[in-house]
Amino acid sequence: MTVYRKISLLMLAVFLLVYLLGALLYTQQARHDVQRELDGVAGLAQSLGSPADLPESVVSSMRHLTPAA
């Protein structure tokens, strides 16, 4: 095996390691961000309460929300 080929394989291995490590870190960060968003939305939904308790002007502007009267 030539020196050129050895250096090329070593560089390939280093780059693959760096890319895999980066992909792992990005995936972990994305999971953390998604969980934080879900927690925020759940908190907002709990703070709104029941749709029947909201003013009619607010409920009428929400397309997917129909209060149970």
C-alpha positions as CSV (number, residue, x, y, z in Angstrom):
1,M,0.0,0.0,0.0
2,T,1.4,3.3,-1.0
3,V,1.9,6.2,1.4
4,Y,-0.6,8.3,-0.6
5,R,-3.2,5.6,-0.1
6,K,-2.5,5.3,3.6
7,I,-2.8,9.1,4.1
8,S,-6.0,9.1,2.1
9,L,-7.6,6.3,4.2
10,L,-6.5,8.0,7.4
11,M,-8.0,11.3,6.3
12,L,-11.2,9.5,5.3
13,A,-11.4,7.8,8.7
14,V,-10.9,11.1,10.5
15,F,-13.5,12.9,8.5
16,L,-16.0,10.1,9.0
17,L,-15.4,10.2,12.7
18,V,-15.9,13.9,12.8
19,Y,-19.1,13.7,10.7
20,L,-20.5,10.9,12.8
21,L,-19.8,12.8,16.0
22,G,-21.4,15.9,14.6
23,A,-24.4,14.0,13.5
24,L,-24.8,12.5,17.0
25,L,-24.5,15.9,18.6
26,Y,-27.0,17.5,16.3
27,T,-29.5,14.7,16.8
28,Q,-29.2,15.0,20.6
29,Q,-29.7,18.8,20.4
30,A,-32.7,18.3,18.1
31,R,-34.3,15.9,20.6
32,H,-33.7,18.3,23.4
33,D,-35.2,21.2,21.3
34,V,-38.3,19.2,20.3
35,Q,-38.9,18.2,23.9
36,R,-38.6,21.8,25.1
37,E,-41.1,22.9,22.4
38,L,-43.5,20.2,23.4
39,D,-43.3,21.2,27.1
40,G,-43.9,24.8,26.1
41,V,-46.9,24.0,24.1
42,A,-48.3,21.8,26.8
43,G,-47.9,24.6,29.3
44,L,-49.6,27.0,27.0
45,A,-52.5,24.6,26.4
46,Q,-52.9,24.1,30.2
47,S,-52.9,27.9,30.8
48,L,-55.7,28.4,28.3
49,G,-58.0,26.0,30.0
50,S,-61.3,24.9,28.5
51,P,-62.4,26.5,25.2
52,A,-65.8,27.1,26.8
53,D,-64.1,29.5,29.3
54,L,-62.5,31.6,26.5
55,P,-64.2,34.8,25.3
56,E,-66.4,34.3,22.1
57,S,-64.2,36.8,20.1
58,V,-61.1,34.6,20.8
59,V,-62.9,31.3,20.0
60,S,-64.4,32.5,16.8
61,S,-61.0,33.4,15.3
62,M,-59.7,29.9,16.0
63,R,-60.3,27.6,13.0
64,H,-59.8,24.2,14.6
65,L,-61.4,24.9,18.0
66,T,-65.0,24.4,18.7
67,P,-66.2,24.8,22.3
68,A,-68.5,22.2,23.7
69,A,-71.5,24.3,24.8
